[in-house]
Amino acid sequence: MNGAACPSIERRAFPEFRALAGARRLEGYAATFGAEARFRDFVETIEPGAFRASLDGDILALVDHDPGLVLGRTRSGTLRLSEDSRGLAFSLDLPDTQAGRDIIALAERGDIGGMSFGFLIPAGGEVWTGKRRSLRAIDLREISVVQAFPAYPDTRIALRARGAFDARAARRRAIEIAERAL
C-alpha cells in the first residue's frame, strides 16, 4: 500500500426480494430510489441513476457482506443488475453450495430480512443539505443477502425461508446495527 487512507465501504440494507418457486433464484431490489434511511444524525436518500456507472463492473453477491460466502457475480452472469424507475434490481442464480442451500431454505421460510449493498462514494457523488445526504453516484462493490433490520424501510419482503440459526451472521448483523446507531 502507498500509505494513503483507504475510504471505508458503506453498507445499506433493504428487505425487498423474492424466491422463485422451484428455482434456485432470488430476485428483487438491493436498493430503492427516494426512500429515506434514518441514521443517528442524518437522513439519506438515493437518487435515480446513482448506480449507473457501477453496473459495468464486476459486482459480487455475498451473504452478510462476507467475501468468504460468494453467491454469484456479474462477471460470470450468475448475478444480473439493472436500474429501473424504482431502484437497483437484481436477479441472482444461487449456487448448489452450503451457503446457497441455506439461503434458499431461509428464503422459503421468510426468515431473511432483506438485501444490502456495499459501496463507496466517488468525488461529487453526494450532496449534503443540513443533516440530509443525497447519494447521486455510488461505486457499487457488492450486494448481500442479509438476515434483518434494513436501513431503508420503504421496501417490502416478498420471500419466505427455512434454515438453521447462524450465530456468526447474527453477531455480524448486531455489529452492523450498532455501527448504524453511532
TIZA-791399 format. One record per residue (C-alpha): residue in three letters; x, y negated, z negated. Coordinates in steps of 0.02 Angstrom, whole numbers, plus 50000, padded with zeros to 5 digits. Last residue first. Layout:
REM TIZA-791399
ALAXYZ...
***
This chain:
REM TIZA-791399
LEU488284972049185ALA486654981449216ARG487244987949384GLU488784995549301ALA487665004749176ILE486605011849317GLU488165017549411ILE488855025749252ALA487195034749221ARG487185040549403ARG488945047649385ARG488445056649224ALA486905064149310ALA487995070049455ARG489165079149336ALA487705086549237ASP486895094249393PHE485165100749343ALA484645115349454GLY483585114249610ARG481915110849700ALA481345095349798ARG479925084849871LEU480075070249991ALA479065054850041ILE479875042949918ARG479415024649940THR480405008649969ASP480124992049879PRO481164996949726TYR482874991649793ALA484204996849666PRO483575014649664PHE483475023949499ALA483715042549529GLN484655057549600VAL485585050849750VAL485795056449932SER487195045549996ILE487565033850141GLU489345029450184ARG490555015850238LEU489425001750300ASP490294985050331ILE488774974150298ALA488324957650382ARG486934945550332LEU486764950350149SER485764936950057ARG486264933549877ARG485114923649763LYS485764916249600GLY485984898849671THR485904901049858TRP487294913049905VAL487584918650084GLU488464934850128GLY489344941950280GLY490474927150311ALA492044937450282PRO491554955850282ILE490534963150139LEU490994981050094PHE489794995550086GLY489185011350000PHE487395016850032SER486015024649930MET484565036249960GLY483195041749844GLY482735048949675ILE482855067249720ASP481755078649614GLY480295079849735ARG480265098849731GLU480695101449915ALA482035088149904LEU482915096949760ALA482965113449857ILE483565104850016ILE484895095349918ASP485495111249833ARG485605120550000GLY486665106450073ALA487805105849921GLN488025124749923THR488405124350108ASP487255127750256PRO487435109750313LEU486045096650313ASP485575088250476LEU485355069850428SER484205057350512PHE484415039250457ALA483515022650470LEU484325006450412GLY482904993950394ARG481084990050435SER481224981850607ASP482374995650667GLU484204999150636SER484945015950681LEU485925029950601ARG486165048150652LEU487105060350541THR487555077750606GLY488235069850765SER490045074650725ARG490655056550721THR489065050950629ARG489445061350478GLY488665075250376LEU488365082350202VAL490065078450127LEU490245082749943GLY492075079149900PRO491845060949950ASP490605059349805HIS489435044549833ASP488015054049746VAL487975067549881LEU488765061150041ALA488315056050220LEU489845048650306ILE489955034450432ASP491185034950578GLY490985017850658ASP489795012250797LEU488405008050673SER489454995850574ALA489164980250682ARG487264982150672PHE487144984550483ALA486574966850439GLY485404965750589PRO483864961950484GLU484364953250321ILE484714962350159THR484114954849995GLU484944952049826VAL484404944449661PHE485684938849532ASP486234939449350ARG485764956749287PHE485314964149455ARG483674962849547ALA483564970849719GLU482334961849831ALA481654969849989GLY481924959350147PHE482644973250252THR482604991350195ALA484085002650159ALA484515021350172TYR482865024050262GLY482075040650307GLU482515057750372LEU483175073650291ARG483485089150395ARG483715107750367ALA482035111450446GLY480565121850386ALA479595106450332LEU480555090450373ALA481195082850213ARG480765064650181PHE481655048550135GLU481425031850049PRO482025030249868PHE483335016649899ALA485055014449817ARG486415001249832ARG488315003249819GLU489744990749830ILE491494995649883SER492784985249789PRO493974975049895CYS495784980849896ALA496994968149822ALA498574966349924GLY500084976049859ASN500584982350031MET500005000050000
***
